[in-house]
Amino acid sequence: MKEIANRSALYVYPKSPYIEWAKLYNESSNEDLRQRLNEKHVYLIDWTYDEDINEVLEPNYLKIFEYELDSWNVIKKEWPSNRTYKAFIEWFDVTLCHEILDLETKKIVREKL
């Protein structure tokens, strides 16, 4: 096991405003919709032991917000126009994880987005 010493993580979970917006652009079955909305995304950030999640979330929220919207609907004109920090907090629950441990032996592979 290896500790990833220079990263912390943000776990992002959709809340009801995001779910209601996503339903507007769902072309799949309700089962597929439920499954997709249960997917959680993890965002790595510079390591922090800050207890105030707002201190680490606020500088990163817009990139996360836009990725979450884009992962559902790539047509940007259909995204909500209000993408403020306050709106982000209303749309998503976020949990901060201070320590990341890699249980695998293979090298981490990165894809460019």
DRENSEMAR-628142 format. One record per residue (C-alpha): x, y, z; residue number from 1; residue in one letter. Coordinates in steps of 0.1 Angstrom, whole numbers, plus 5000, padded with zeros to 4 digits. Layout:
<atom u="X" v="Y" w="Z" num="NUM" residuo="A"/>
...
# end
This chain:
<atom u="5000" v="5000" w="5000" num="1" residuo="M"/>
<atom u="5013" v="5035" w="4991" num="2" residuo="K"/>
<atom u="5001" v="5067" w="5005" num="3" residuo="E"/>
<atom u="4995" v="5094" w="4979" num="4" residuo="I"/>
<atom u="5012" v="5121" w="5000" num="5" residuo="A"/>
<atom u="5004" v="5152" w="4980" num="6" residuo="N"/>
<atom u="4967" v="5148" w="4973" num="7" residuo="R"/>
<atom u="4934" v="5150" w="4992" num="8" residuo="S"/>
<atom u="4900" v="5142" w="4976" num="9" residuo="A"/>
<atom u="4866" v="5157" w="4972" num="10" residuo="L"/>
<atom u="4837" v="5132" w="4969" num="11" residuo="Y"/>
<atom u="4808" v="5148" w="4950" num="12" residuo="V"/>
<atom u="4772" v="5135" w="4953" num="13" residuo="Y"/>
<atom u="4743" v="5150" w="4934" num="14" residuo="P"/>
<atom u="4714" v="5166" w="4953" num="15" residuo="K"/>
<atom u="4678" v="5171" w="4942" num="16" residuo="S"/>
<atom u="4683" v="5202" w="4920" num="17" residuo="P"/>
<atom u="4709" v="5184" w="4899" num="18" residuo="Y"/>
<atom u="4687" v="5153" w="4898" num="19" residuo="I"/>
<atom u="4657" v="5173" w="4886" num="20" residuo="E"/>
<atom u="4679" v="5191" w="4860" num="21" residuo="W"/>
<atom u="4693" v="5157" w="4848" num="22" residuo="A"/>
<atom u="4658" v="5143" w="4844" num="23" residuo="K"/>
<atom u="4651" v="5170" w="4818" num="24" residuo="L"/>
<atom u="4678" v="5156" w="4796" num="25" residuo="Y"/>
<atom u="4674" v="5119" w="4803" num="26" residuo="N"/>
<atom u="4667" v="5097" w="4772" num="27" residuo="E"/>
<atom u="4673" v="5064" w="4790" num="28" residuo="S"/>
<atom u="4651" v="5042" w="4812" num="29" residuo="S"/>
<atom u="4643" v="5052" w="4848" num="30" residuo="N"/>
<atom u="4666" v="5023" w="4859" num="31" residuo="E"/>
<atom u="4695" v="5038" w="4838" num="32" residuo="D"/>
<atom u="4688" v="5072" w="4852" num="33" residuo="L"/>
<atom u="4689" v="5059" w="4888" num="34" residuo="R"/>
<atom u="4721" v="5041" w="4881" num="35" residuo="Q"/>
<atom u="4738" v="5071" w="4865" num="36" residuo="R"/>
<atom u="4727" v="5094" w="4893" num="37" residuo="L"/>
<atom u="4742" v="5070" w="4919" num="38" residuo="N"/>
<atom u="4776" v="5073" w="4904" num="39" residuo="E"/>
<atom u="4799" v="5093" w="4926" num="40" residuo="K"/>
<atom u="4829" v="5113" w="4913" num="41" residuo="H"/>
<atom u="4861" v="5119" w="4932" num="42" residuo="V"/>
<atom u="4883" v="5149" w="4925" num="43" residuo="Y"/>
<atom u="4919" v="5150" w="4937" num="44" residuo="L"/>
<atom u="4931" v="5183" w="4950" num="45" residuo="I"/>
<atom u="4964" v="5195" w="4966" num="46" residuo="D"/>
<atom u="4968" v="5179" w="5000" num="47" residuo="W"/>
<atom u="4951" v="5197" w="5028" num="48" residuo="T"/>
<atom u="4942" v="5190" w="5064" num="49" residuo="Y"/>
<atom u="4919" v="5220" w="5065" num="50" residuo="D"/>
<atom u="4888" v="5213" w="5085" num="51" residuo="E"/>
<atom u="4867" v="5239" w="5067" num="52" residuo="D"/>
<atom u="4856" v="5223" w="5034" num="53" residuo="I"/>
<atom u="4847" v="5257" w="5020" num="54" residuo="N"/>
<atom u="4884" v="5268" w="5021" num="55" residuo="E"/>
<atom u="4893" v="5240" w="4996" num="56" residuo="V"/>
<atom u="4860" v="5237" w="4977" num="57" residuo="L"/>
<atom u="4854" v="5273" w="4968" num="58" residuo="E"/>
<atom u="4885" v="5277" w="4946" num="59" residuo="P"/>
<atom u="4876" v="5244" w="4928" num="60" residuo="N"/>
<atom u="4838" v="5244" w="4927" num="61" residuo="Y"/>
<atom u="4834" v="5259" w="4892" num="62" residuo="L"/>
<atom u="4856" v="5232" w="4875" num="63" residuo="K"/>
<atom u="4837" v="5205" w="4894" num="64" residuo="I"/>
<atom u="4803" v="5221" w="4887" num="65" residuo="F"/>
<atom u="4810" v="5223" w="4849" num="66" residuo="E"/>
<atom u="4824" v="5188" w="4848" num="67" residuo="Y"/>
<atom u="4793" v="5174" w="4865" num="68" residuo="E"/>
<atom u="4770" v="5193" w="4841" num="69" residuo="L"/>
<atom u="4791" v="5182" w="4811" num="70" residuo="D"/>
<atom u="4791" v="5146" w="4821" num="71" residuo="S"/>
<atom u="4753" v="5147" w="4818" num="72" residuo="W"/>
<atom u="4747" v="5171" w="4790" num="73" residuo="N"/>
<atom u="4773" v="5185" w="4766" num="74" residuo="V"/>
<atom u="4751" v="5212" w="4753" num="75" residuo="I"/>
<atom u="4763" v="5242" w="4774" num="76" residuo="K"/>
<atom u="4734" v="5264" w="4765" num="77" residuo="K"/>
<atom u="4711" v="5239" w="4783" num="78" residuo="E"/>
<atom u="4732" v="5242" w="4815" num="79" residuo="W"/>
<atom u="4718" v="5264" w="4843" num="80" residuo="P"/>
<atom u="4731" v="5299" w="4840" num="81" residuo="S"/>
<atom u="4734" v="5303" w="4878" num="82" residuo="N"/>
<atom u="4767" v="5285" w="4885" num="83" residuo="R"/>
<atom u="4777" v="5304" w="4916" num="84" residuo="T"/>
<atom u="4793" v="5288" w="4947" num="85" residuo="Y"/>
<atom u="4759" v="5290" w="4965" num="86" residuo="K"/>
<atom u="4742" v="5272" w="4936" num="87" residuo="A"/>
<atom u="4769" v="5245" w="4937" num="88" residuo="F"/>
<atom u="4763" v="5239" w="4974" num="89" residuo="I"/>
<atom u="4725" v="5236" w="4967" num="90" residuo="E"/>
<atom u="4732" v="5211" w="4938" num="91" residuo="W"/>
<atom u="4758" v="5189" w="4954" num="92" residuo="F"/>
<atom u="4770" v="5174" w="4987" num="93" residuo="D"/>
<atom u="4807" v="5172" w="4990" num="94" residuo="V"/>
<atom u="4829" v="5153" w="5014" num="95" residuo="T"/>
<atom u="4866" v="5160" w="5020" num="96" residuo="L"/>
<atom u="4890" v="5130" w="5023" num="97" residuo="C"/>
<atom u="4924" v="5141" w="5037" num="98" residuo="H"/>
<atom u="4943" v="5109" w="5031" num="99" residuo="E"/>
<atom u="4945" v="5088" w="4999" num="100" residuo="I"/>
<atom u="4959" v="5053" w="4999" num="101" residuo="L"/>
<atom u="4967" v="5033" w="4968" num="102" residuo="D"/>
<atom u="4962" v="4996" w="4973" num="103" residuo="L"/>
<atom u="4973" v="4986" w="4938" num="104" residuo="E"/>
<atom u="5007" v="4980" w="4924" num="105" residuo="T"/>
<atom u="5003" v="4992" w="4889" num="106" residuo="K"/>
<atom u="5011" v="5028" w="4880" num="107" residuo="K"/>
<atom u="4983" v="5053" w="4879" num="108" residuo="I"/>
<atom u="4973" v="5061" w="4844" num="109" residuo="V"/>
<atom u="4959" v="5096" w="4835" num="110" residuo="R"/>
<atom u="4936" v="5106" w="4807" num="111" residuo="E"/>
<atom u="4935" v="5141" w="4794" num="112" residuo="K"/>
<atom u="4901" v="5157" w="4796" num="113" residuo="L"/>
# end
